[in-house]
């Protein structure tokens, strides 16, 4: 599930803050129509790309699927 929407820096900070609080509390987060609970241990990848006059900042969380 991938979502894309335009928003102000203030609303972006608010969205990231809300996500951070839910993750810290062990509550599920919602991306689009998918709800996911982030486990206690994850791998965080951070990436910045600048090309053709655009900058892209990515945060990616990864963890194994529980069986």
C-alpha positions as CSV (number, residue, x, y, z in Angstrom):
1,X,0.0,0.0,0.0
2,X,1.4,3.3,-1.0
3,X,-0.2,6.7,-0.4
4,X,0.7,10.1,-1.7
5,X,-0.7,13.5,-0.7
6,X,0.4,17.1,-0.7
7,X,0.5,18.8,2.7
8,X,2.2,21.7,4.5
9,X,5.3,21.2,6.6
10,X,3.2,21.7,9.8
11,X,0.7,19.0,8.9
12,X,3.6,16.7,7.9
13,X,5.2,17.2,11.3
14,X,1.8,16.5,13.0
15,X,1.3,13.3,11.0
16,X,4.8,12.1,11.8
17,X,4.4,13.0,15.5
18,X,1.0,11.1,15.6
19,X,2.6,8.1,14.0
20,X,5.6,8.2,16.4
21,X,3.3,8.3,19.4
22,X,1.2,5.4,18.2
23,X,4.4,3.3,17.4
24,X,5.9,4.1,20.8
25,X,2.7,3.0,22.6
26,X,2.5,-0.2,20.6
27,X,-0.7,0.8,18.9
28,X,-1.5,0.1,15.2
29,X,-0.9,2.8,12.6
30,X,-3.0,3.2,9.5
31,X,-1.5,3.8,6.0
32,X,-4.3,4.1,3.5
33,X,-6.7,1.4,4.3
34,X,-4.1,-0.9,5.9
35,X,-3.6,-1.1,9.7
36,X,-0.2,-2.4,11.0
37,X,1.4,-2.8,14.4
38,X,5.1,-2.0,14.5
39,X,7.0,-4.6,16.6
40,X,9.5,-3.8,19.3
41,X,12.6,-4.2,17.1
42,X,12.8,-2.9,13.5
43,X,15.4,-1.9,10.9
44,X,15.2,1.8,9.9
45,X,16.6,2.8,6.5
46,X,16.9,6.6,5.9
47,X,17.6,7.9,2.4
48,X,17.9,11.3,0.8
49,X,18.1,11.7,-3.0
50,X,18.4,14.9,-5.0
51,X,18.0,14.8,-8.8
52,X,16.5,16.8,-11.5
53,X,15.7,19.7,-9.1
54,X,13.8,17.5,-6.6
55,X,14.7,16.2,-3.2
56,X,13.3,12.9,-1.9
57,X,13.5,11.9,1.8
58,X,12.5,8.3,2.6
59,X,12.1,6.5,5.9
60,X,11.6,2.8,5.6
61,X,10.9,0.4,8.5
62,X,11.5,-3.3,8.0
63,X,10.9,-6.4,10.2
64,X,10.4,-10.1,9.7
65,X,6.9,-11.4,9.4
66,X,5.9,-13.4,12.5
67,X,5.0,-17.0,11.8
